[in-house]
Amino acid sequence: MAAIMLQGTGSDVGKSVLVAGLCRALANRGLTVRPFKPQNMSNNAAVTVDGGEIGRAQALQAIAARVEPHTDMNPVLLKPQADRTSQLIVHGKVRGTLGSGNFREGRGALLGDVLESFHRLEAACDIMVVEGAGSPAEINLRGGDIANMGFARAADVPVVLVGDIDRGGVIAAVVGTRAVIDPEDAAMIRGFIINKFRGDPALFEDGYRQIEERSGWRGFGLVPWLRQTVRLPSEDAVILEKRRAQDGDRMMIACPILPRISNFDDLDPLKLEPGVELVMVPPGSPIPAEAGLIVLPGSKATIADMHALRSEGWDIDILGHHRRGGAILGLCGGYQMLGTRIADPEGLEGPPSETAGLGLLAIETRLSQGKTLQQVAGEALGARVEGYEMHMGETSGPGLARPLVRFEDGRPDGAISADGLVMGSYVHGLLSEAGFRAALLARISVKGAGRDYRADVDAALDEIAAELERHVDIDALIALAMDRVAA
């Protein structure tokens, strides 16, 4: 089956967005498309239709291809946690951990699982669009590689290299990649795309030609800076920055950046609300006293992040905010932190331990083997909600008598404090629902615009696809993908 792979000259060159845009462009042409990423490392994940988890970027790419996300689209997912280890997810399920001592050999042993997923997907579509991870120029990581050239050569998938001109040095980045990688790896690369260009394309014509001459690879396009990316869920490599409110008429919502923050794309819909200024609070800064709502996000290591929250003094800020009548929302790990106690007796997220929570909800959580992974739908604050659960452990306590969410099958989820100011839930995706968002913002005296976040994302994908149609030789990419079939 036809397939093509985008690899990068480095991390955060825009591969994820380009793969999503290509998936949508190809789908708009009437092709059946499947995205694929052999190995991802991210704490931003989504639950799939087959009850597993994959990287959030691959879930977005599935949406771009107009198909349901499936575990085969990201067969190996590494979720960094405390003590220099990563939880290993294979085919959507936990398979243990990888640490610095066994990372290379452990990763290399997964190539069979990766190819198994790839072959299942390619049998069900016209064309596959594959995303690499990091860069093939990281030749120190070539042994046991399954993310870039190790996969490309095993599956015989032609590669297009993506360079980021916005960060500078793109000529050296592309040509230098050719210089340092193994000749057999270099033979897999059939061309390049220059991404994130600002200004007049004519000014880079000579640079583009120099890359072609010095690398021996053809150029497939010069992609402009895609402003639409701000309307997409945050990418795995996103740099979370502190933002200060610029408009006194906008309500500030603050989110502390915890060391092991996960699924921070849950907050992205708030960025589109005209009455809201979302502030990501970095370590070393207090949570602004003027915030109307504090959101505690998900965490890959809840106890470790609870300790970090206290070491920053953010617990004092949060409790003071509550005493002043401020609202607080906890999502997944953040929900657990709102309770009275978090226990990890089996050492699932680090050494066995327990810690006190913030004590704002009458609940406690005990982490245990087994992971809840399911898509859910129901009602919260009088509005319909859809999303997914992805967590370990069980939460109990009298606070559960006031649930935030009621699922369609009648099951409760989460809790609301007696004063109505503190809310928590295990459901990722709550804030994507316009009705829930409007109800939540009404509680803090912000009139929610009720924008349809999912429709906004879909429209952004169409606009990005249209940009790629204008600036990338997609016909040539399809022909290159088809060469694999002919060979």
C-alpha positions in Angstrom: 0.0 0.0 0.0 1.1 3.6 -0.6 2.9 5.2 2.3 5.1 8.2 3.0 7.0 9.3 6.1 7.8 12.8 7.4 10.9 13.1 9.6 12.4 16.2 11.0 15.8 17.9 11.2 14.9 18.3 14.9 12.1 18.2 17.4 9.2 20.7 17.2 9.8 21.4 13.5 6.0 21.1 12.8 5.8 17.4 11.7 2.6 16.7 13.6 0.8 19.6 12.0 2.1 18.8 8.5 1.0 15.2 8.9 -2.5 16.3 10.1 -2.7 18.8 7.2 -1.6 16.2 4.6 -4.2 13.7 6.1 -6.9 16.2 5.6 -5.8 17.3 2.1 -5.6 13.6 1.0 -9.0 12.9 2.6 -10.5 15.9 0.8 -9.2 14.4 -2.5 -11.3 11.3 -1.8 -8.5 9.0 -0.6 -8.8 6.7 2.4 -6.0 7.8 4.8 -4.5 6.6 8.0 -2.0 8.5 10.1 0.8 6.5 11.9 3.5 7.2 14.4 5.7 4.2 15.4 6.8 5.6 18.7 5.7 8.7 20.6 6.9 10.1 23.9 4.3 12.3 25.5 2.0 12.7 28.5 -0.7 14.1 26.2 -2.8 11.1 25.3 -6.3 10.3 24.1 -8.5 7.2 24.5 -9.3 5.4 21.2 -12.4 3.7 19.9 -10.9 0.3 20.7 -10.3 1.2 24.4 -6.6 2.0 24.4 -4.5 5.2 24.4 -2.4 6.9 21.9 -0.5 10.2 21.6 -2.9 13.2 21.4 -1.2 14.3 18.1 -2.2 11.0 16.5 -5.8 11.4 17.7 -5.8 14.8 16.0 -4.4 13.3 12.8 -7.1 10.7 12.8 -9.7 13.5 13.0 -7.9 15.1 10.1 -8.2 11.9 8.1 -11.9 11.7 9.1 -11.6 8.4 10.9 -11.8 7.2 14.5 -8.5 7.2 16.5 -7.2 3.6 16.9 -4.4 2.2 18.9 -2.6 0.9 15.8 -2.0 4.6 14.8 0.6 4.9 17.6 1.6 1.4 18.7 4.3 2.5 21.1 3.7 5.4 23.5 6.2 6.3 26.2 4.8 8.4 29.1 7.6 10.1 31.1 7.1 9.8 34.9 9.2 10.3 38.0 12.7 8.8 38.6 13.8 8.9 34.9 11.5 6.2 33.8 8.7 6.1 31.3 5.5 4.1 31.4 5.5 1.9 28.3 2.2 1.7 26.4 2.1 -0.9 23.6 -1.0 -1.3 21.4 -2.8 1.0 23.8 -2.2 -0.9 27.0 0.4 -0.6 29.8 3.3 -3.1 29.3 5.6 -1.9 32.1 8.3 0.7 32.2 11.5 1.7 30.4 14.3 3.4 32.2 17.7 4.8 31.2 19.3 1.5 31.8 17.1 -0.6 29.4 15.8 2.1 27.1 17.7 1.2 23.9 17.3 -2.5 24.0 13.7 -2.4 25.3 12.7 0.0 22.5 14.4 -2.0 19.8 12.5 -5.1 20.8 9.3 -3.4 20.0 9.8 -3.2 16.2 7.7 -6.3 15.6 4.8 -4.7 17.5 5.2 -1.5 15.4 5.2 -3.4 12.1 2.2 -5.4 13.1 0.2 -2.3 13.6 1.5 -0.7 10.4 0.6 -3.6 8.3 -2.9 -3.8 9.8 -3.6 -0.1 9.0 -2.1 -0.2 5.5 -4.4 -3.1 4.5 -7.4 -0.8 5.3 -6.5 2.4 3.4 -5.3 3.9 0.2 -2.4 5.8 1.7 -0.5 6.1 5.0 1.1 9.3 6.3 3.8 8.4 8.9 5.3 10.8 11.4 8.8 10.3 12.8 10.0 11.4 16.2 12.9 13.7 17.0 15.4 13.5 14.2 17.3 10.9 12.2 20.4 13.1 12.7 20.5 12.0 16.4 22.9 9.2 15.3 23.7 8.4 18.9 20.2 7.0 19.2 20.3 5.0 15.9 20.8 1.6 17.6 17.5 0.1 18.3 15.7 2.9 16.6 12.0 2.3 15.8 10.9 5.9 15.4 12.7 7.1 12.3 15.1 5.3 10.0 14.8 2.0 11.9 11.1 1.9 11.0 11.5 3.5 7.5 14.0 0.8 6.4 12.1 -2.1 8.0 8.8 -1.1 6.4 10.4 0.3 3.2 8.7 3.7 3.5 10.2 6.7 1.6 11.0 9.7 3.7 10.6 13.5 3.3 12.7 15.6 5.7 11.1 18.6 7.3 13.2 21.6 8.2 12.1 24.6 10.4 13.3 27.9 8.9 11.8 29.9 11.7 14.5 28.7 14.2 17.3 29.6 11.8 20.1 27.5 10.2 17.7 25.5 8.1 20.2 25.0 5.2 22.8 23.5 7.6 20.1 21.5 9.3 18.9 19.7 6.1 22.4 19.4 4.4 23.9 18.5 7.8 21.5 15.7 8.2 22.6 14.2 4.9 26.2 14.5 6.1 25.9 12.7 9.4 23.5 9.8 8.8 24.4 6.4 7.4 24.4 6.3 3.5 21.7 3.6 3.5 19.5 5.8 5.8 20.2 8.8 3.5 19.0 6.8 0.6 15.5 6.5 2.2 15.2 10.3 2.1 13.7 11.4 -1.2 13.2 15.1 -0.6 12.5 17.9 1.9 9.9 20.4 3.0 10.8 23.8 4.5 8.3 24.7 7.2 7.3 27.9 9.1 8.4 30.4 6.5 7.6 34.1 7.1 7.8 36.8 4.5 8.4 36.9 0.8 9.1 33.4 -0.6 11.3 34.9 -3.4 13.8 35.8 -0.7 14.5 32.1 -0.1 14.7 30.9 -3.7 18.5 30.8 -3.7 18.6 29.1 -0.3 16.1 26.5 -1.5 18.2 25.8 -4.6 21.3 25.5 -2.4 19.7 22.9 -0.3 18.7 20.9 -3.4 22.2 21.1 -4.8 24.1 20.3 -1.6 21.8 17.5 -0.3 20.9 16.0 -3.6 17.3 15.9 -2.5 14.5 17.6 -4.3 12.3 20.2 -2.6 8.6 19.4 -2.2 7.6 22.9 -0.9 8.0 25.9 1.2 5.2 26.1 3.8 4.3 29.5 5.3 3.8 30.1 9.0 0.4 28.4 9.6 -1.6 30.7 12.0 -4.3 28.2 12.2 -2.2 26.0 14.4 -3.2 28.0 17.5 -6.7 26.6 17.0 -5.5 23.0 17.2 -5.0 21.0 20.4 -1.6 21.7 21.9 1.2 19.6 20.4 3.4 17.3 22.5 6.5 19.5 22.1 4.6 22.7 23.0 6.4 25.1 25.2 4.1 26.2 28.0 4.6 29.9 28.6 3.3 32.3 31.1 0.8 34.7 29.6 -0.5 37.9 31.3 -4.0 39.3 30.8 -3.9 42.3 28.5 -7.5 43.2 28.6 -9.1 44.3 31.8 -12.5 43.1 30.6 -11.4 39.5 30.3 -11.5 37.0 33.1 -8.2 35.4 34.0 -8.1 31.6 34.3 -4.8 30.4 35.7 -3.2 26.9 35.4 0.1 26.1 37.2 2.6 24.3 35.1 3.5 21.2 37.1 6.7 19.3 36.3 4.8 16.2 35.1 1.8 18.0 33.6 -0.2 15.8 31.2 -3.1 16.3 28.8 -2.7 20.1 29.0 -4.6 20.3 25.7 -7.7 19.9 27.9 -7.4 23.7 28.5 -7.1 24.7 24.8 -10.8 25.5 24.3 -10.5 28.2 26.9 -8.1 30.1 24.6 -10.9 30.6 22.1 -13.3 32.2 24.5 -13.4 36.0 24.0 -14.1 36.6 27.6 -11.2 34.6 28.9 -7.4 35.1 29.3 -5.7 31.8 30.0 -2.5 32.2 32.0 -0.1 29.2 32.3 1.9 29.9 35.5 5.5 28.7 35.4 7.6 27.6 38.4 8.9 30.5 40.4 5.8 32.6 39.9 2.7 32.9 42.2 -0.7 32.1 40.9 -2.2 35.5 40.1 -4.6 36.7 42.9 -6.9 38.2 40.2 -7.6 34.9 38.6 -11.3 34.0 38.6 -10.7 30.3 38.1 -7.8 28.0 38.8 -7.5 24.8 36.8 -5.4 21.9 38.1 -4.5 19.8 35.0 -3.7 16.1 34.7 -0.4 14.7 35.9 1.6 11.6 35.1 2.9 11.4 38.7 0.3 12.9 41.0 2.2 12.5 44.3 5.4 14.0 42.9 3.5 16.9 41.4 1.6 17.4 44.7 5.0 17.8 46.4 6.1 20.2 43.6 2.9 22.2 44.0 3.7 22.7 47.7 7.3 23.5 47.1 6.2 26.3 44.8 3.8 27.7 47.5 1.0 27.2 45.1 -1.0 25.3 47.7 -1.1 28.6 49.7 -2.2 30.5 46.6 -5.0 27.9 45.9 -6.3 27.8 49.4 -6.3 31.6 49.6 -8.1 31.8 46.3 -10.8 29.5 47.7 -11.2 31.5 50.9 -11.8 34.6 48.7 -14.6 32.8 46.9 -12.7 31.8 43.8 -13.6 28.7 41.8 -11.3 25.7 41.2 -11.5 22.9 38.7 -9.4 19.7 38.9 -9.0 17.3 35.9 -7.9 13.8 36.4 -4.6 14.1 38.5 -5.7 17.6 39.4 -9.0 16.2 40.7 -7.0 13.7 42.9 -5.0 16.6 44.3 -8.2 18.4 45.5 -8.9 15.5 47.9 -7.6 14.8 51.3 -5.1 12.1 50.5 -3.3 10.3 47.6 -1.7 6.9 48.2 0.5 4.9 46.0 1.2 1.8 48.1 2.5 -0.3 45.1 4.9 2.3 43.8 3.2 2.7 40.4 4.4 6.3 39.9 7.6 6.2 41.9 8.6 4.8 45.3 5.6 3.7 47.4 4.3 6.7 49.3 1.3 8.8 50.2 0.7 12.5 50.7 -2.0 14.8 51.8 -4.0 16.6 49.2 -5.4 20.1 49.3 -8.4 19.0 51.3 -10.9 20.9 49.2 -13.0 17.9 48.3 -14.0 15.1 50.7 -12.4 12.4 48.7 -9.2 10.3 48.7 -7.4 8.3 46.0 -5.5 5.0 46.1 -3.5 4.2 43.1 -3.6 0.6 42.0 -2.8 -1.7 39.1 -5.2 -1.5 36.2 -5.9 1.5 34.1 -9.3 2.9 33.3 -9.5 3.7 29.5 -12.9 4.4 28.0 -14.8 6.9 26.0 -17.7 8.4 27.9 -20.7 10.7 27.5 -23.2 12.2 29.9 -24.3 15.4 31.6 -22.4 18.0 33.8 -23.7 21.3 35.0 -26.8 20.8 33.0 -24.9 20.4 29.7 -24.2 17.3 27.6 -20.5 16.3 27.7 -18.3 13.8 25.9 -14.8 12.7 26.5 -12.7 9.9 27.9 -11.3 8.5 31.1 -7.6 7.6 31.4 -6.4 7.1 34.9 -5.1 4.6 37.5 -6.5 4.1 40.9 -9.8 4.4 42.8 -11.3 7.5 44.4 -13.6 7.2 47.4 -15.2 9.3 50.1 -18.4 11.2 51.0 -17.6 13.9 48.5 -18.7 11.6 45.7 -22.3 12.0 46.8 -22.2 15.3 44.9 -20.9 14.2 41.5 -19.9 16.7 38.8 -20.8 14.3 35.9 -23.5 11.7 35.4 -22.8 9.3 32.6 -25.4 8.0 30.2 -25.4 4.6 32.0 -26.2 6.3 35.3 -22.7 6.1 36.8 -21.5 9.2 38.7 -18.0 10.8 38.2 -16.2 13.5 40.1 -17.3 15.7 42.9 -18.5 19.2 43.7 -17.8 20.8 47.0 -20.7 21.8 49.3 -20.1 25.5 48.5 -20.2 24.8 44.8 -16.8 26.4 44.2 -14.6 23.4 43.9 -15.1 20.8 41.1 -13.2 17.8 39.9 -13.6 15.0 37.3 -11.7 12.2 35.7 -13.2 13.1 32.3 -10.8 14.6 29.7 -12.5 16.7 27.2 -15.0 18.4 29.4 -13.9 21.9 28.3 -14.3 21.0 24.7 -18.1 21.0 25.2 -19.6 24.5 24.5 -22.5 24.0 26.9 -20.4 22.9 29.8 -17.9 25.6 29.2 -20.6 28.3 29.2 -22.1 26.9 32.4 -18.7 26.8 34.1 -17.8 30.3 33.0 -21.2 31.5 34.2 -20.2 30.4 37.7 -17.4 32.8 37.6 -19.4 35.6 36.0 -18.0 35.2 32.5 -20.4 35.0 29.7 -19.3 32.0 27.6 -19.4 32.5 23.9 -20.4 28.9 23.5 -18.1 28.4 20.4 -18.1 24.9 19.0 -14.5 23.9 19.7 -14.7 20.7 17.7 -16.0 22.6 14.7 -13.3 25.2 15.1 -10.6 22.4 15.0 -12.2 20.9 12.0 -12.3 24.2 10.1 -8.6 24.9 11.1 -7.6 21.5 9.6 -9.4 22.3 6.3 -7.6 25.7 6.2 -4.2 24.1 6.8 -5.0 21.5 4.1 -5.8 24.3 1.7 -2.5 26.0 2.5 -0.6 22.8 1.8 -2.4 22.4 -1.5 -1.1 25.8 -2.4 2.5 25.5 -1.2 3.4 21.8 -1.4 3.6 19.5 -4.4 1.1 17.0 -3.0 0.8 15.2 -6.4 4.5 14.5 -6.2 4.2 13.2 -2.6 1.4 10.9 -3.7 3.5 9.6 -6.6 6.4 9.0 -4.2 4.2 7.1 -1.8 2.9 5.0 -4.8 6.5 4.2 -5.8 6.7 2.0 -2.8 3.8 0.0 -4.2 5.4 -0.3 -7.6 8.7 -1.4 -6.1 
